[in-house]
Amino acid sequence: MSDLQLYIDKVLKEVQLVNKENEPIIMDYDIGAEICEIIIKTRTLLGMTQKQLAEKSGISQANISRIENGSYCPSIQTLKRIADGLGKRLIIDFVDREEVL
């Protein structure tokens, strides 16, 4: 990622949107995109290919690819198998919404 893109990402995280009453706007987020990002980031940090993750998780490489590109929404059981294949534990939690991007 370029230095410019890193800078833009940093600045955008600091932007706070407000409505006419100057109250923070709570932004929706795309949970599917977040899941894709977490899987890709973890897999690449471990130096693992999709094929290796497929072998360790028992999920086909084609399905790993579909999950990572956002064209397939995995079940919780599938996410657990992916986490196991990555040597991680799947934790699902409810947290407060962020009021900024």
C-alpha positions as CSV (number, residue, x, y, z in Angstrom):
1,M,0.0,0.0,0.0
2,S,1.4,3.4,-0.9
3,D,2.2,6.1,1.7
4,L,-0.5,8.3,0.2
5,Q,-3.1,5.6,0.7
6,L,-2.0,5.0,4.2
7,Y,-2.3,8.7,4.9
8,I,-5.7,8.9,3.4
9,D,-6.9,5.9,5.4
10,K,-5.6,7.4,8.6
11,V,-7.2,10.8,8.0
12,L,-10.6,9.2,7.0
13,K,-10.6,7.3,10.3
14,E,-10.4,10.6,12.1
15,V,-13.3,12.1,10.3
16,Q,-16.5,12.3,12.3
17,L,-19.8,12.8,10.5
18,V,-22.6,14.7,12.2
19,N,-26.2,15.4,11.4
20,K,-28.0,18.8,11.4
21,E,-28.2,18.7,15.2
22,N,-24.4,18.2,15.4
23,E,-24.9,14.6,16.7
24,P,-22.5,11.9,15.6
25,I,-23.8,9.7,12.7
26,I,-23.4,6.0,13.5
27,M,-22.2,4.3,10.3
28,D,-23.3,0.9,9.3
29,Y,-20.5,-1.5,8.4
30,D,-20.3,-4.5,6.1
31,I,-19.7,-7.6,8.3
32,G,-19.0,-9.7,5.2
33,A,-16.2,-7.4,4.1
34,E,-14.8,-7.4,7.6
35,I,-14.8,-11.2,7.7
36,C,-13.0,-11.3,4.3
37,E,-10.4,-8.8,5.4
38,I,-9.7,-10.7,8.7
39,I,-9.3,-14.1,6.9
40,I,-7.0,-12.7,4.2
41,K,-5.0,-10.7,6.7
42,T,-4.5,-13.6,9.1
43,R,-3.7,-16.1,6.3
44,T,-1.2,-13.8,4.6
45,L,0.5,-12.9,8.0
46,L,0.9,-16.6,8.6
47,G,2.5,-17.0,5.1
48,M,-0.3,-19.4,4.1
49,T,-1.8,-19.9,0.7
50,Q,-5.5,-20.5,0.1
51,K,-4.6,-24.1,-0.9
52,Q,-2.7,-24.6,2.4
53,L,-5.7,-23.2,4.4
54,A,-8.0,-25.4,2.4
55,E,-6.0,-28.5,3.3
56,K,-5.8,-27.5,7.0
57,S,-9.5,-26.5,7.3
58,G,-11.1,-29.2,5.1
59,I,-12.8,-26.5,3.1
60,S,-12.1,-26.5,-0.7
61,Q,-9.7,-23.9,-2.1
62,A,-12.5,-22.7,-4.4
63,N,-14.7,-22.0,-1.3
64,I,-11.9,-20.3,0.5
65,S,-11.5,-18.1,-2.6
66,R,-15.3,-17.4,-2.7
67,I,-15.3,-16.4,1.0
68,E,-12.3,-14.2,0.6
69,N,-13.7,-12.3,-2.4
70,G,-17.0,-11.8,-0.7
71,S,-19.1,-13.9,-3.1
72,Y,-20.0,-16.5,-0.4
73,C,-21.2,-15.8,3.2
74,P,-19.8,-18.6,5.4
75,S,-21.7,-20.2,8.2
76,I,-20.4,-20.0,11.8
77,Q,-19.3,-23.6,11.5
78,T,-17.3,-22.8,8.4
79,L,-15.7,-19.8,10.1
80,K,-14.7,-22.1,13.0
81,R,-13.1,-24.5,10.6
82,I,-11.2,-21.7,8.9
83,A,-10.1,-20.4,12.3
84,D,-9.0,-23.9,13.3
85,G,-7.1,-24.2,10.0
86,L,-5.3,-20.9,10.8
87,G,-4.5,-22.1,14.3
88,K,-6.8,-19.5,15.8
89,R,-9.9,-19.5,17.9
90,L,-13.2,-18.1,16.6
91,I,-14.7,-15.6,19.0
92,I,-18.0,-13.9,18.3
93,D,-18.9,-10.9,20.5
94,F,-21.3,-8.0,20.5
95,V,-19.6,-4.6,21.0
96,D,-20.8,-1.1,21.0
97,R,-21.1,0.6,17.6
98,E,-18.5,3.1,16.7
99,E,-19.6,6.6,16.2
100,V,-16.9,7.5,13.7
101,L,-15.7,5.8,10.5
